[in-house]
Amino acid sequence: MTDKIHLDRAHLHRLYREMLRIRRFEAKCVELYQAQKIRGFLHLYDGEESVAVGVMGALEARDAVVATYREHGQALARGVPMDALLAEMLGKLEGCCRGRGGSMHIFDRERRFFGGNAIVGGGLPLAVGIAMADKQLRPGAITACFFGEGAVAEGAFHESMNLAAIWQLPVLFVCENNLYAMGVPLEDSESQTDVYRKAEAYRMASAQVDAMDPVRMETAARQAVEHIRAGRGPFFLECRTYRFRAHSMFDTQAYRTREEIEDWKQRDPIERLRHWMSDNHLLSPDESAAIDAGIAAEIGAAVAIAEAGTLEPLDQLERFVLMDSIVQEHVA
C-alpha cells in the first residue's frame, strides 16, 4: 500500500479517523432518517470516504470546494462542524444554512465550501467560474470540483472542461466513479469507460486512481494539486470507487446484485487501512478504541445540539428570497 508514499503514524491515524468519522456519521443519519427527523432525499457516502479525505488533505484553506448532492463526507472532511451539518439536515436554524438547504445543499462560506448541488453536473460550470475569479483575486488558489461519472454525459461537463483547458484555470476535476449513474451501469452509458481519458480531448493532464486504497488516493490528489499549483493548468482525477449503500434511501438497487456489493465491501478503504496499520504495528487496540470513543462522543454531541435546535420562525420564511427583496425595494 505504501509503495508511492511514506506516511508517519499520526498521518495514517488521521486518514483512518476521518474516514471512520464520515462512515459513523452517515450511519447515524440513516437512524435519524428512519425516525423521520431528516426529511426529503438522503444520499450516503459509504465506501467513497477515501476520496473526500484524500482530496481535502491535499487542499489548503484558500482553496474552494464545489460538491455534489452526496456531500456530507466532503463537508466533514473540509472542516464543516458536525453539529452545524447535522442541524442543517434536520432543518434547524442552527444549521450551516439556517436549515434552508438540507442534505443536498450544504454551504459554508468560511470554509469556501460551495455546494451540495442537486443538479447532476451543475457544479462544473460553477467551479470554472470560481477558478476564473480566483485566478485574478486569489493567485495560487485551487477549486476542487466533485462529480460522479454520470455527470460526464452532461453538456456542462464538456463545456467546463473545454473552458478550463483554454483558459488554463486552476481546477481539480474530481470524478467519483462509483460505476453507476444512479441505476445505469457505466458500460451502458459511456463508450469510453476509462473516464479519465476524456480529458485527453481537451489536452488536459489526467490520472486514474484506485480510491479503495486511501494512501494511493491521497497520493494521487497531492500530485494533482502540485501540478495545478505549479501553473501547469487544470487536472482531471478519476477516482475508482463504489458506494456500499443505495443511490438514495428510495433506491431498490434492482440494477446490481447483493454478491457484487459484498465483493466490493471486501475492498472497504477503512477496513483496508485498519488491517494494514494493525498488521504493521501502527494501530494498537487501545488506539483504535480511543478513536471509536472520540467519534461516538462527537456524534452524540452533534445529535443533541441538532435535536435541541430551533426552527425558522414563520415570519422569517420570506427572508433571503431575492424576488421578495426586489419587490420590497420597488414598493419603497
C-alpha positions in Angstrom: 0.0 0.0 0.0 2.9 2.4 0.7 5.0 2.0 -2.4 4.1 5.5 -3.6 4.3 7.5 -0.4 5.7 7.2 3.1 3.4 8.5 5.9 4.1 8.7 9.6 1.8 7.2 12.3 0.0 10.4 13.1 -0.9 11.0 9.4 -2.1 7.4 9.0 -4.3 7.8 12.1 -5.8 11.0 10.7 -6.7 9.3 7.4 -8.3 6.4 9.3 -10.1 8.6 11.8 -11.5 11.0 9.2 -12.9 8.2 7.0 -14.4 6.3 10.0 -15.9 9.6 11.3 -17.7 10.0 8.0 -18.9 6.4 8.0 -20.3 6.6 11.5 -21.9 9.9 10.9 -23.7 8.5 7.8 -24.9 5.5 9.9 -26.4 8.0 12.4 -28.1 9.9 9.5 -29.8 6.6 8.5 -31.2 6.3 12.0 -32.4 9.8 12.0 -33.9 9.5 8.6 -35.8 6.3 9.6 -37.1 8.2 12.6 -38.4 10.9 10.2 -36.1 13.5 11.7 -34.3 14.0 8.4 -36.7 14.6 5.6 -36.5 14.6 1.8 -33.7 12.9 -0.1 -30.7 11.4 1.6 -27.6 10.3 -0.4 -24.9 8.4 1.6 -21.2 8.2 1.0 -20.4 4.7 2.5 -17.5 3.2 0.5 -16.3 6.5 -1.0 -14.8 8.1 2.1 -11.2 8.0 0.9 -11.9 10.3 -2.0 -13.1 13.2 0.2 -10.5 12.7 2.9 -7.7 12.3 0.3 -8.6 15.4 -1.7 -9.3 17.6 1.3 -6.0 16.6 2.8 -4.2 17.9 -0.2 -6.1 21.3 -0.3 -5.4 24.5 1.7 -7.8 26.9 3.4 -7.6 29.3 0.5 -8.9 26.7 -1.9 -12.6 26.3 -2.9 -14.6 23.1 -3.0 -17.7 22.5 -5.2 -19.5 19.4 -4.1 -22.4 17.1 -5.3 -25.6 16.2 -3.6 -23.7 13.3 -1.9 -21.7 15.8 0.0 -21.9 15.0 3.8 -18.5 13.3 3.7 -17.0 16.1 1.7 -18.3 18.7 4.1 -17.0 16.9 7.1 -13.6 16.3 5.6 -13.4 20.0 4.6 -14.0 21.0 8.3 -17.7 21.9 8.4 -18.6 21.4 12.0 -20.6 18.2 12.5 -23.2 19.9 14.7 -23.9 22.6 12.2 -24.0 20.0 9.4 -26.5 17.8 11.3 -28.6 20.7 12.4 -28.9 21.7 8.7 -30.0 18.2 7.8 -32.7 18.4 10.5 -33.9 21.8 9.1 -32.8 23.7 12.2 -31.9 27.4 12.4 -28.5 26.4 13.9 -27.6 24.6 10.7 -24.8 26.0 8.4 -27.6 27.3 6.0 -30.2 28.1 8.7 -31.9 24.8 7.9 -32.9 26.1 4.4 -30.6 23.9 2.4 -30.9 20.5 3.9 -29.0 17.3 3.0 -28.4 18.2 -0.7 -27.4 21.9 -0.4 -24.7 22.2 2.3 -22.8 25.5 2.1 -20.1 27.1 4.3 -18.7 30.4 3.2 -16.0 30.5 5.8 -14.5 27.2 4.5 -15.1 28.0 0.9 -17.5 25.0 0.6 -19.8 25.9 -2.3 -22.4 23.2 -2.5 -24.0 20.5 -2.4 -25.6 20.9 -5.8 -28.7 18.8 -6.6 -28.3 19.1 -10.3 -26.2 16.4 -11.9 -23.1 18.2 -13.3 -24.4 21.5 -12.0 -21.3 22.3 -10.0 -18.9 22.0 -13.0 -19.6 25.5 -14.6 -19.8 27.0 -11.1 -16.3 25.6 -10.4 -14.9 27.1 -13.6 -16.4 30.5 -12.6 -14.9 30.4 -9.1 -11.5 29.3 -10.5 -11.6 32.1 -13.1 -12.3 34.7 -10.3 -9.6 33.2 -8.0 -7.0 33.3 -10.8 -7.5 37.1 -10.7 -8.2 37.7 -7.0 -6.5 34.7 -5.1 -3.4 33.7 -7.1 -2.4 30.2 -6.2 -5.9 29.1 -5.0 -7.4 25.9 -6.5 -11.0 24.9 -7.0 -11.7 21.2 -6.4 -14.9 20.1 -8.2 -16.5 16.8 -7.2 -18.9 15.0 -9.5 -19.9 11.4 -10.4 -19.2 9.6 -13.7 -22.9 10.2 -14.7 -22.1 13.9 -15.0 -19.7 13.4 -17.8 -22.7 12.7 -20.1 -23.9 16.3 -19.5 -23.1 19.1 -21.9 -22.0 21.3 -18.9 -19.1 18.8 -18.3 -17.6 19.2 -21.8 -18.1 23.0 -21.8 -16.5 23.3 -18.4 -13.5 21.1 -19.3 -13.0 23.0 -22.5 -13.0 26.4 -20.9 -10.8 25.3 -18.0 -8.3 24.0 -20.6 -8.4 27.0 -22.9 -8.0 29.5 -20.0 -5.7 27.3 -18.0 -7.8 27.6 -14.9 -6.7 26.1 -11.6 -9.4 23.5 -11.4 -9.1 20.0 -10.0 -11.8 17.9 -11.6 -12.5 15.0 -9.2 -14.7 12.3 -10.8 -16.0 9.9 -8.2 -16.6 7.0 -10.4 -18.8 4.5 -8.4 -19.7 2.6 -11.6 -23.4 3.5 -11.6 -25.1 6.8 -12.7 -28.0 6.3 -10.3 -29.0 2.9 -11.6 -27.3 2.9 -15.0 -24.1 0.8 -15.3 -21.0 2.7 -16.6 -20.7 0.4 -19.6 -24.3 1.2 -20.6 -23.8 4.9 -20.6 -20.3 5.6 -21.7 -18.4 4.2 -24.7 -15.1 5.1 -23.0 -15.3 3.5 -19.5 -11.8 4.8 -18.6 -13.4 8.2 -17.8 -10.1 10.0 -17.2 -9.2 9.6 -20.9 -11.9 12.1 -21.8 -9.5 14.7 -20.6 -7.2 13.9 -23.5 -9.7 15.5 -25.9 -9.1 18.8 -24.1 -5.3 18.3 -23.8 -5.7 18.2 -20.0 -3.5 16.2 -17.7 -5.3 13.3 -16.0 -4.9 10.2 -14.0 -7.0 7.3 -12.7 -6.6 6.0 -9.1 -7.9 3.1 -7.0 -9.8 5.1 -4.5 -10.4 2.0 -2.4 -6.8 2.4 -1.3 -6.7 5.6 0.9 -2.9 6.1 0.7 -2.9 5.9 -3.1 -5.9 8.1 -3.2 -4.3 10.9 -1.2 -1.0 10.5 -3.1 -2.8 11.0 -6.4 -4.7 14.0 -5.0 -1.5 15.6 -3.8 0.2 15.0 -7.2 -2.7 16.6 -9.0 -2.7 19.6 -6.7 1.0 20.1 -7.1 0.5 20.0 -10.9 -2.1 22.8 -10.7 -0.2 25.0 -8.2 2.8 24.8 -10.4 0.8 26.7 -13.0 0.5 23.8 -15.4 -3.2 24.1 -15.9 -6.2 22.0 -14.7 -6.2 18.3 -13.8 -8.7 15.5 -14.2 -8.6 12.8 -11.5 -10.8 9.7 -11.9 -11.3 8.0 -8.6 -12.5 4.4 -9.0 -14.7 3.8 -6.0 -18.0 2.1 -5.0 -21.0 3.1 -2.9 -22.0 0.4 -0.5 -25.4 1.8 0.1 -28.2 2.6 -2.4 -28.1 5.7 -4.6 -30.6 7.2 -2.2 -32.9 6.0 0.6 -35.6 5.5 -2.1 -33.5 3.2 -4.3 -34.4 -0.5 -4.5 -31.0 -1.4 -6.2 -32.5 -3.7 -8.8 -29.6 -2.9 -11.1 -26.9 -4.7 -9.1 -26.6 -7.9 -7.1 -26.0 -8.4 -3.4 -23.0 -10.5 -4.3 -21.4 -7.6 -6.2 -21.9 -5.3 -3.2 -20.4 -7.8 -0.8 -17.5 -8.4 -3.2 -16.7 -4.6 -3.2 -17.0 -4.5 0.6 -14.0 -6.8 0.8 -12.1 -3.7 -0.5 -13.5 -1.3 2.1 -10.9 1.5 2.3 -11.5 1.9 6.0 -11.0 -1.7 6.9 -8.2 -2.0 4.4 -6.2 0.8 6.1 -7.1 -0.5 9.6 -5.9 -4.0 8.9 -2.7 -2.7 7.2 -1.9 -0.5 10.2 -2.7 -3.2 12.7 -0.5 -5.8 10.8 2.4 -3.3 10.7 2.0 -2.3 14.4 0.8 1.2 13.6 -2.6 0.9 15.3 -3.0 -0.7 18.7 -6.3 -2.0 20.1 -6.2 0.8 22.6 -5.6 3.4 19.9 -8.5 2.0 17.8 -10.8 2.1 20.8 -9.9 5.7 21.6 -10.6 6.7 18.0 -14.0 4.9 18.2 -14.9 6.6 21.5 -13.9 10.1 20.3 -16.1 9.7 17.2 -19.0 8.4 19.2 -18.8 11.3 21.6 -18.7 13.8 18.8 -21.7 12.3 17.0 -23.6 12.1 20.3 -23.0 15.8 21.0 -23.9 16.8 17.4 -27.2 14.9 17.6 -28.0 16.6 21.0 -27.3 20.0 19.6 -29.2 19.4 16.3 -32.3 17.9 18.0 -32.4 20.8 20.6 -32.2 23.3 17.8 -34.9 25.7 16.7 -37.0 26.0 13.6 -37.0 29.2 11.5 -39.9 31.4 12.7 -42.7 31.6 10.3 -42.4 35.3 9.9 -38.9 34.8 8.6 -39.6 32.3 5.8 -39.6 35.0 3.1 -36.2 36.3 4.2 -33.4 35.8 1.7 -35.9 35.4 -1.1 -34.5 37.6 -3.9 -37.7 38.4 -5.6 -39.3 39.5 -2.3 -36.4 41.8 -1.7 -36.7 43.3 -5.1 -40.4 43.9 -4.7 -40.0 45.5 -1.3 -37.4 47.9 -2.7 -39.6 48.8 -5.6 -42.6 49.4 -3.4 -40.5 51.6 -1.0 
